[in-house]
Each structure stands twice: as structure tokens, then as C-alpha cells.
């Protein structure tokens, strides 16, 4: 039993060194590799330090794609069965192609939404500017209904709050 743990440790160190060396040769940070493989950078660190005993099949497929580490060899190295390896070879590569395509679509949609929010923010600024002139005019009138003036104050407060929210959203990008 103790010997088996030593073998597991040796296997983990082999995959750990293999991944770290390949990542460094590609000039990737752990965070960038994690982003590409859609896993946490902590997971990459755990693999490279030999803590993660058996990385997920999809992670190994990511290493194949982004580090040029052959999936079949890394899967065997960490102990996956031949059946699992065959499944991964035949089916999972398509997932990454679909994933990359979806990721690009989401990126494009996100950029579109940022542009849309920015347009709305500018529209809100314009409305606030025009309404402040109207509000000033109403305050200067002698026989103005108090309810109308109160509504104008409420509208101006609403427009300022709306502008504050747009600014908050655009800062969170």
C-alpha cells in the first residue's frame, strides 16, 4: 500500500512536471492556461504541484489543445482506462471546438451589450441635460403649480440616479 502511494506520487510528479514544462515553453501563465481550459488557476497550480491526482478528461483535452500534450499519453499517465481514453479521443475534441465557437459568440454579444449600455448612458446624459433647462425654467415661473414643480424635482432626481447606475455598470467591465 505504501509503495502504491509512492507510485501515485511519482505519476503525479510526472504529470505535474509535464504540464508545468509545457506551459512554460508555450509562455503561458497559470491563469492564462486556466482561462483557455475553462478551469480555475488553482486547479492548474494543484496539477503542477502534484496535488491533483487525476485531472479531468476535459482538462487533459485542454492540455492537448493548448500545450500540445497528446491526450492519450497524459490520460494513460494519470490512470484513465482504455475505454475512457477512447471515448475522450472520439468525442471530447468536438466539445472544445463548440466551446471555442460559443465563447466567441458570447464575447461578441458581451461587446454588443457594452456598446448598447454606453448608448443608453449617453441618451440618459442628454435627457438629464435637456430636462435641467426645463426644470430651471419652471422654477423661474411665478404662477407654477407646486405639484408640477415637485414632479420636476422627482424627475431630475430619477435622471441623476439613472446616470449613477449607468456609471456603476460601465465601471464594472
C-alpha positions in Angstrom: 0.0 0.0 0.0 2.8 2.5 0.9 4.5 1.6 -2.4 1.4 2.3 -4.4 1.2 5.8 -2.8 4.8 6.3 -3.8 3.9 5.3 -7.4 0.9 7.6 -7.4 3.2 10.4 -6.2 5.7 9.6 -8.9 2.9 9.7 -11.5 1.6 13.0 -10.1 5.0 14.5 -10.2 5.4 13.3 -13.8 2.1 14.9 -14.9 2.9 18.0 -12.8 6.3 18.4 -14.4 5.0 17.7 -17.9 2.2 20.3 -17.6 4.4 22.9 -16.0 7.3 22.5 -18.5 4.8 22.6 -21.5 3.1 25.7 -20.1 6.4 27.5 -19.6 7.6 26.5 -23.1 4.4 28.0 -24.5 5.0 31.1 -22.5 1.6 30.9 -20.7 0.9 31.9 -17.2 -1.1 29.5 -15.0 -4.0 32.0 -15.1 -4.0 32.1 -18.9 -3.8 28.4 -19.3 -6.7 28.1 -16.8 -8.7 30.6 -18.8 -8.1 28.7 -22.0 -9.0 25.3 -20.4 -12.0 26.9 -18.6 -10.8 25.8 -15.1 -9.5 27.8 -12.1 -5.9 28.8 -11.9 -5.9 27.0 -8.5 -6.6 23.8 -10.4 -3.6 24.4 -12.7 -1.5 25.1 -9.6 -2.7 21.9 -7.9 -1.9 19.8 -11.0 1.6 21.4 -11.3 2.3 20.8 -7.6 1.2 17.2 -7.8 -1.8 17.7 -5.6 -4.4 16.9 -8.3 -4.1 13.1 -8.7 -6.2 12.7 -11.8 -7.1 15.8 -13.8 -10.5 15.7 -15.6 -10.6 14.3 -19.1 -11.7 17.7 -20.4 -8.7 19.3 -18.7 -6.4 16.8 -20.4 -8.1 17.6 -23.7 -7.3 21.3 -23.0 -3.7 20.4 -22.3 -3.7 18.6 -25.7 -5.1 21.7 -27.5 -3.2 24.4 -25.7 0.1 22.7 -24.6 0.4 20.1 -27.4 0.4 17.3 -24.9 -1.1 14.2 -26.5 -4.3 13.3 -24.8 -3.9 9.6 -25.0 -0.4 9.7 -23.3 -1.5 12.1 -20.5 -4.7 10.1 -19.9 -2.7 6.9 -19.6 -0.1 8.6 -17.4 -2.7 9.6 -14.8 -4.5 6.3 -14.9 -7.6 6.5 -17.1 -8.9 3.3 -18.6 -8.6 2.5 -22.3 -12.4 2.8 -22.7 -12.4 6.3 -21.2 -9.4 7.3 -23.3 -11.1 6.0 -26.4 -14.3 8.0 -25.5 -12.2 11.1 -25.0 -10.4 10.7 -28.2 -13.6 10.3 -30.2 -16.0 12.7 -28.5 -14.4 15.4 -26.4 -12.4 17.2 -29.1 -15.7 18.3 -30.7 -16.7 19.9 -27.3 -13.7 22.2 -27.4 -14.4 23.3 -30.9 -18.0 24.1 -29.9 -16.8 25.7 -26.7 -14.4 28.0 -28.6 -17.2 28.9 -31.0 -19.6 29.6 -28.2 -17.0 31.6 -26.3 -16.5 33.8 -29.3 -20.3 34.3 -29.7 -20.6 35.3 -26.0 -17.6 37.6 -26.3 -19.3 39.3 -29.3 -22.6 39.5 -27.5 -20.9 41.0 -24.4 -19.2 43.6 -26.5 -22.6 44.4 -28.2 -24.2 44.8 -24.8 -21.4 47.1 -23.6 -22.0 49.3 -26.6 -25.7 49.3 -26.1 -25.3 50.3 -22.4 -23.0 53.1 -23.4 -25.5 54.4 -25.9 -28.2 54.3 -23.2 -25.9 56.1 -20.8 -25.3 58.9 -23.3 -29.0 59.2 -24.0 -29.6 59.5 -20.3 -27.0 62.3 -20.1 -28.7 64.1 -22.9 -32.1 63.8 -21.3 -30.8 65.0 -18.0 -29.1 68.0 -19.6 -32.3 69.0 -21.5 -34.5 68.4 -18.5 -32.4 70.6 -16.3 -33.1 73.5 -18.6 -36.8 72.8 -18.4 -36.7 72.4 -14.6 -34.8 75.8 -14.3 -37.4 77.4 -16.5 -40.3 76.0 -14.3 -38.6 77.3 -11.1 -38.4 80.8 -12.6 -42.2 80.9 -13.3 -44.3 82.8 -10.8 -47.7 81.0 -11.1 -46.4 77.4 -11.3 -48.4 74.6 -9.8 -46.5 73.2 -6.8 -47.3 69.6 -7.9 -45.7 70.2 -11.3 -42.6 71.6 -9.6 -42.4 68.6 -7.3 -42.7 66.2 -10.2 -39.9 68.1 -12.0 -37.7 67.7 -8.9 -38.5 63.9 -8.8 -37.8 63.5 -12.5 -34.4 65.3 -12.1 -33.5 63.0 -9.1 -34.5 60.0 -11.1 -32.3 61.0 -14.1 -29.3 61.6 -11.8 -29.9 58.2 -10.2 -30.2 56.6 -13.6 -26.9 58.2 -14.7 -25.2 56.9 -11.5 -26.4 53.4 -12.2 -25.1 53.5 -15.8 -21.7 54.8 -14.5 -21.6 51.9 -12.0 -22.3 49.3 -14.7 -19.7 50.7 -17.1 -17.1 50.7 -14.3 -17.7 47.0 -13.6 -16.5 45.9 -17.0 
